[in-house]
């Protein structure tokens, strides 16, 4: 029977064979209870997050409508969409790996993998087919998010599409990376529970790196590669080549490793060499991209950018600019300085060096033993200045004085915000009842043999 099936497959072209396998993988996913249970849970979580976010946004909007100067803080992407997509983050991290591992691992468990490897398709092609099948899952996963967008529009809410598309791009790349990690975990594991543990260890380890990033040092450097940190840039509306390249490099690395390790008949030395070459090549590509990083601030309020006139002036400061900071990593002033000034300077000044001086304190609220604690020093073109301020309104004039520059800010429209008082409580019927019922009905229909035959 196996030989006859193999002869039948060999008569097909590689494209036709890939198409047949793709349809089979999609059918396997659609009859999987894990997929539909995950979608039901996702609908409930997204609905709860969305309703709570709209309620909090409405409460803040009432104050903003009474005091117009506060309206600039009413950003729908930050106040509604990012919290709603926080439910996506939980599902993508904790539940999606189980769906992916079942798809990738069942062939290994039931012995089908040995037959598939006899087909005129490489392990790389077989994994591409499975990855394409998982893209169907992503389309289903997007349904609650699309519902959030439609309901928010119906309520009269404003949408800045560049921010929303950047948010969705970030989650798409995050999902791609999680799926490739699950693929790798399945390739190196003999059982599905072991693969699930390896995948969860990788995703939860990313959380640990994200928490440890604030400590500085080598943990801080590793924290920059945390999946959570990379995703947060997209959530904040900052589109960067570094983050995109990092996501794609991690995905390609795990995908390549899974493809190389998939074949059980090859010796370890035959698998190690291509893995090493792929890892070195990816590191070289990512390192090259990071040498000339590209950034685009897609936020409506331009929160990641200085005034255009300031940007032009800072780009002219082509000599080394050294900033020495006398603040502890846990100091709140350092967080404000990083967010409001340093991050923007790194994306603007051609030759910037930031040095954190050694500070010793008696605790989180203790006094520092260093008399210079809180001081920020600036050195440029053999000139030196210092300040205790962490505000861009004081730091930028100081830098211009060091560089001998005179800057007149460009006149740009001020961001007025989009306050909205709305009630999204009625959407609970969609997220808590109708959409879950649609998923359950779909699960029932796809498990009927006659329904699949008609497809």
N, C-alpha and C positions, 0 to 999 in steps of 0.2 A: 504493500500500500504506500509506504514512504517513498519507494523507488518510483512508482507510477506518478505520485504527486510531484516528485522532483523533476521527472521528464516533462510533465505538463508545464511546470514553471519555466523550464529551460527553453521552451518554445516561445515564450514571451520575450519581448524586448525589455531592456533594463527599465525604461520609463513605464511600460505597462505593468511590469512586475512591481515596481515601487508604488504605482497607483493602487494595485490590488492589495498590497500590504497596508497601505495607508488607510484604505476603506475598512480593512479588517481591524486595524488598531483603533480607528474611530468608533467602530461598533463595540469593541471591547470596552472602551471608555464609557460609552453611552449606557451600557448595561451594568456598569459598576455602581453599587449602592453608595460607595464612599463619595463619588462625585456629587450625587444629588443631596446627600446629607450635608456635605460641605456647603453647597449652594444655599440650602435652607438656613443653615447657621449664619452664612454670610448675609443673607437678606435680613435676618433678625438683628444682627449686629449693626449693619449699615443703617437700618431704619431707626434703631435706638440712638445711634450716634448723630444722625441727621436731625432728628426731632429735638434732641438736647442742644445741638449746636444752634439751630434756628431759635430756640427759646432764649439761649444766652445772648445771641446776636441781637435779638429783638429788645431784650432788657437794656443792653448797652446802647442800642440805637435810640431808645427813649431819652436817655441822658444826652446823647449827641445831638438830637433834634432840639433839645432845650438849650444846649450850649454848643453852637456851631463850631467853635474852635476845637472841639473834641471829635468832630465828624471825620477828620482825616485819618483817624485810627480805625474806621469801620471799613475793613477790607473783606469782601465776601470770600475770597479764596482762603485767607487765613482763618476767618471766623466760621466758615461753613464747610467748604470742600475739604480742606486738610483734616479737620476732625472727623468728617464722615469717612474719608479714605483711611483714617486710622484703623477702622475695622478691617479694611483690606489688608493692612500690614499684619494684623494678628492672624488672619486666615492664611495669608501667603506664607507666613513663617511657621505656623503650627499645624495646619491642616493640609495645605496643598502638597507637601512632601509625601504624605501617605497615598494620595491619588497618583502621583507620579511614580512612586516606588512600586505600586501595584502594577502599573502598566509596564514598567521596565523589568520588573523582577519575575513576573509570572511565567514568561518564556523560559527563564532559567530554572524555575521551580518544576515545571511540568515537562521539561526536556525538549520543548519546541525550539529552543535556541540552537541545538545541535543540527536540526534540520534547516533552520534559516541560514546558518553559516555555510551550508553546502550550496546555497543558491548563488548565482553569479552577481552577488551584491556584496560589497565590502562591509565590515562592521561599521565603518563611518557612515555608509549609506543607510544601513539599518537603523542607526541611531537618529539620522536626519529624519527618516520616516516617522519615528516615534516622537521626535520633537515637533514635527508638523502636526501630528495628531493632538499633542498637548496644546497647540495653538487654538484648537476648537474649544478646549476647556477655558482658555482665557476669554474667548468671545462670550461664553456663558457667564463667566465671572464678572464681566463688564456690565451686565444687565442691571444690577442694583445701582451701580455708579451712574449709568445713563438715566435711571429713574430719578436719582438725586438731582441731576442737571435739569430734567424736564419739570419736576415739581418746583424747584427753586425758580425757574423761569416763570412758571404759572403763578407763583406767589408774588411776582413782580421784582424779583431779585436781579441785580446786575451781575454780568459774567464777563470777565476779561479773558478772552479765549487763549491768548499766548500763555498765561499763567496756568490755565486749566489743562492745556495740551502738554505743557512741561510736566505738570504733576502726573498726568497719565503716562507720559514717556518714562518717567522715573519708576513708576510701579511696573511698567512693562519690562524694563531692564532688570528690575529686582526679581520679578517672576522668572525671567529667563535664567538668571543666575541660580535661583533656588532649584529650578528644574534640572539644570546641569549638575548641580551638587547632588541631587537625588539620583541622577543617572550614574554618577561616579560612585556613590555609596552602594548602589545596587551591583555595579560591576565588580567591586572588591569584596562583596559579602556573599555568603552562602545561603543566608536566610533573609526573609523580608524584615523580621523584627530587628535584626542586626543592622540592616541598611537604614531602617528608620532611626535607630539610635545614633548612627554616624551622622545622618543628615541633621537631626535635631541638635547634636553636639556642635555642628558647624554653625547653624543659625543662632543658637543660644550663645555660642562663643562669640559671635558678632556683637551680641548685646553686651557681653562682658567687656569687650574691647571698646565699645562706645562709652561705657561708664568709666573705664580707666583712662580714656583719652585726656581727661582734664588734669591728670596727674603729671603730664609732661614726660620728658625723657623718651626712652625707646617704646614704652607703652603708648605714649601719645602719638609717636610716629606710626605704630601699628593701627592705632585707632582711626587714623585717616583712611585706612583701607577697610574699615568696618562697613558692612552693607547698610547698616542703619545710618551711618554718617553720610555715605554716598547718596542714599535716598533723601536725606534731609535737605540736601542742596536743591534737589528738584522741587521739594515741597515749599521751599522758601522762594522759588521763582528765579533761581540762578542756574542758567544753562552753561555748563562748562565742558570743555573738551576733556579735561582730566577725569571727571566723573563718568562721562560716557565711555571713555577708553578703559577705565578701571573696571566698569561693569562688563564690558564686552571681553576684556582680557581674562577676567575671572571665569566668565561663562565659557569662553573658548578653551581655556586651560582644562577645566573640569570635563568639558565635552570631549576634548582630544584624549584625555586620560581614560575616560570611560570607553571610548572607541578602541583604544590600543589594548586595554586590559580585558576587553569583552571576550576575545577568543581564548577558550580554555586550553587549546592544544599548542600554544606557543610558549617557548621557554621565557623565563624571566628576563634574561639578557636581551632577548629580541624585543621585549616590551620597554625596557628601561631606556634604550638609546633614543627611540623616537620621542619618548616623553621628555627626556632631557633637552633634546633639540627644540621641541615645541615650547618648553618653558623658557629657555634662553631667548628664543625668537620673540616671544610675547613680552618678556621683560624689556628687551631692546626696543620694541615698538612703543610700549607704554612710556619708557624713559625718554624716548625721542619726542613723543607728543608732549610730555610734561615740560620739556625745555622751552617750548613755545606755546604755552597754554592760551586758549581762546575762551573768552567769557562773553556772555550776553545776558544782560539784566532784562528779563521779560516782565517784571512787575509793573503795574500801572503807576505806582507811587515812586518808582525808581529808588527803592530803599537800599539797593546794593551799589548805588553810584553816587559820586559827587556831582556837583553842577558841571555841565559840559565845559565851561571855562576853566574850572579847577582841573578837570581831567587833562585838558590840553596843556596847562601849565605844568602839572606834575609829570607828564610824559616828556617834557623838555629837560627835566632834572636827570641827565644821563650820567652824572658822576655818582659814585657810591654814597648811599644814604644809610647811615647806621643809627638805629634806635635801640637804646639800652633801657630796659624796663625793670624797675625795682618794686615788683609786686609779686606776691605769692600766687600760685595757680588757683587757689580757692577764693581769692579776693574778688568780690563782685565788681570792683572797678576795672579789673583786667578783662572781665567778660564784656563790659560795656565798651572798653577801649578796642577790644578785638572786633566786636560786631560793627561799631560805628566808624572806626578809623583804620585799624591795621588791615583788616580783610580787604577794604577798598584800596588801600595803598599797595598791597601785594598785587592787585590786578591792574595797577596803573603805573607805579614807579618802575622804571626799567631795571634799576640795580639797587635793591633794597635788602638790608640785613637787619634782622630783629634779634636782639640778644636779651635773654632773661638773666638778670644778675642773681647771684646766690643770696637768698633771703632766708632768715631764720626767725621764726616767731614762736611764741609759747602756746599757740593753739589757734583755732579758727577765729576767735575773738580776742586773742592775746596781742600784746604790743610787740612789735618787731624789735630785735636787738640792733638792727641797722638804722643809723640816723638818717640815711637816704631813702628809707622805705617810703614808697608812694611816688618817688621822683621818676620822671621820664626824661632821658637825655637824648639829644639829637646832634649828630655830627654830619656835616656835609661841606665838601670843598674846603677843608681845614678850618671850618667854622664850627662853633659849639654853642648850644643853648639848652636850656632845661625848663621843665614845667611840671607842675603837679596836676594839670588838667587832663582829663580824658575826653574832652569835647572837641569835635572837629572845628567848631567855630573859633577856638583858640589855637589849636594845633596847626591848622593850615596856614594862617598868617605867619606863624613862627617859621614854618618851612619855607614860605615864600621869601621871608627876610633872609634866611640862610642862602637861598638860591638867587637873591637879587631880582626877584620877579614882582611885578605888579599885576594883579588880577582883578578884573571887573566881572562879576558874575553875570552870566547870560540870564535874560528874562525868560523864564519858562512858566507855564501854567502850574499853579499849585494844586496839589491833589486834595480834592474836597471830600473824598470818601463816598460810600454808598450806604448810608444808614437805612434800615428797613425794619418796620415793625410788622411782623407776620406771624401767623399761627399755622404750624405744620402738623398739628396733632392728628388731623384727619388722614394724613398719609400713613398712619399706623395700619390702616386697613389694607393698604397695598403691600407694605413691607412685612407685616406680621401675619397676613392671611392670604391675600390673593396671589402674591408672587411665590410664597412657599407652596401653595396649592398647585400652581403652574409647574413648579419644579417636580413635585411629587407625581403629578399626572404625567409629566414627560418621562419620569423614571418608570412608571408603570407601562406606558406605551412602548418605550424602547426595549422593554424586556419581553414584549410579545413577539414571537418569531414571525408571525404573519405581517406585523408592522415593519420589521426590518427587511423582510423580503420585498415589500413594495418599494422600499427605498433603493 
